Amino acid sequence: MSLIKNKPIAEINKTRRNPNGSGIRFEEFGKSKNIYDYSEEEISEMLFGIYTHKRMLLVDGDYFIEMDNVFQVICELANVTYEKKPSLEDLKTNNHNIISNIRTFYVKNYYLITKDKFGGETKHKISRFLVKVGVIRNGRNQFSGLYSNRNLYKTIQSYSGKKYPKDLYHPIKFYINGLFFGDQYKIDNFIVESEIKIENTNLMR
């Protein structure tokens, strides 16, 4: 069963009737050149730019990358909101940035890093892709231009020896590793770039 929510049946039927007009690349990256060999779930994935059969993904720059070439993920953390408003003392000690006090993370971008160049780049933005599949949301008001991700686990976890909030890895765990590899930790070389230092209070080992 796919993690991706199906597109409306009307859009799926329209794609079946006129697959070339939909822009999907099933003949190149799919399992068959006959559109009727694909399930509703598979057509929905292709409409999102996901081709699990050949492990190809349409990134935000409107070009495809080979997922087997990806070796690292970067998350740019720009801001957070808190469960408890920081006091002046908290601001001095960084106590407000303990993982249990973070309500929502606001990310500037997520990137997949490849060994080789695709579209002339080795750093590929996937933030809009993650919004389209519903795992992160567009920020609002003062967070416009960023992407929101709730801190549900309130836990720090280790990834290739580096410790970061578990919820920041969640989109990669399911919608990159799970979709393409069936292994939620296939790509665990995960880096969070931020000026915010999230303190650990509940390390998972």
Long-range contacts (C-beta under 8 A, 24 or more apart in sequence): 1-41, 2-41, 2-42, 2-44, 2-45, 2-179, 3-133, 3-174, 3-175, 3-178, 3-179, 4-41, 4-44, 4-45, 4-48, 4-50, 4-133, 4-179, 5-44, 5-133, 5-134, 6-40, 6-41, 6-44, 7-43, 7-44, 7-47, 9-40, 11-47, 12-40, 12-43, 12-44, 12-47, 15-43, 15-47, 16-43, 22-47, 25-51, 25-56, 25-64, 26-51, 29-53, 29-54, 29-56, 29-64, 30-54, 45-179, 48-129, 48-132, 48-133, 49-129, 50-179, 52-179, 52-180, 55-180, 55-181, 57-112, 57-126, 57-129, 57-180, 58-129, 59-112, 59-118, 59-119, 59-124, 59-125, 59-126, 59-129, 60-124, 60-125, 60-126, 60-127, 60-128, 60-129, 61-119, 61-121, 61-124, 61-125, 63-118, 63-119, 64-118, 65-112, 65-114, 65-118, 65-119, 65-124, 66-114, 66-116, 66-118, 67-176, 67-180, 67-181, 69-114, 69-115, 69-116, 69-118, 70-112, 70-113, 70-114, 70-176, 70-187, 71-113, 71-114, 71-115, 71-187, 71-189, 72-112, 72-113, 72-187, 72-189, 72-190, 72-191, 73-110, 73-111, 73-112, 73-113, 73-172, 73-176, 73-187, 73-189, 73-190, 73-191, 74-110, 74-111, 74-113, 74-123, 74-191, 74-192, 74-193, 75-107, 75-109, 75-110, 75-111, 75-164, 75-168, 75-169, 75-190, 75-191, 75-192, 75-193, 76-107, 76-108, 76-109, 76-110, 76-111, 76-192, 76-193, 76-194, 77-105, 77-106, 77-107, 77-108, 77-168, 77-192, 77-193, 77-194, 77-196, 78-106, 78-107, 78-108, 78-146, 78-194, 79-105, 79-106, 79-143, 79-146, 79-196, 80-104, 80-105, 80-106, 80-151, 80-196, 80-198, 81-106, 94-197, 94-199, 95-199, 97-196, 97-197, 97-198, 97-199, 98-198, 98-199, 98-200, 98-201, 99-151, 99-154, 99-155, 99-156, 99-165, 99-198, 99-199, 99-200, 99-201, 99-202, 100-154, 100-201, 100-202, 102-151, 102-154, 102-165, 102-198, 103-150, 103-151, 104-148, 104-149, 104-150, 104-151, 105-148, 105-149, 105-150, 105-151, 105-165, 105-167, 105-168, 106-139, 106-143, 106-146, 106-147, 106-148, 106-149, 107-136, 107-146, 107-147, 107-148, 107-149, 107-168, 108-146, 108-147, 109-147, 110-136, 110-147, 110-171, 110-172, 112-176, 126-176, 130-171, 130-175, 133-175, 135-170, 135-171, 135-174, 135-175, 136-171, 154-202, 155-202, 155-203, 155-204, 156-198, 156-200, 156-201, 156-202, 156-203, 156-204, 157-203, 157-204, 158-203, 158-204, 158-205, 159-188, 159-189, 159-190, 160-188, 160-189, 160-190, 162-190, 162-191, 162-192, 163-200, 163-203, 164-190, 164-191, 164-192, 164-198, 165-192, 165-198, 166-204, 168-192
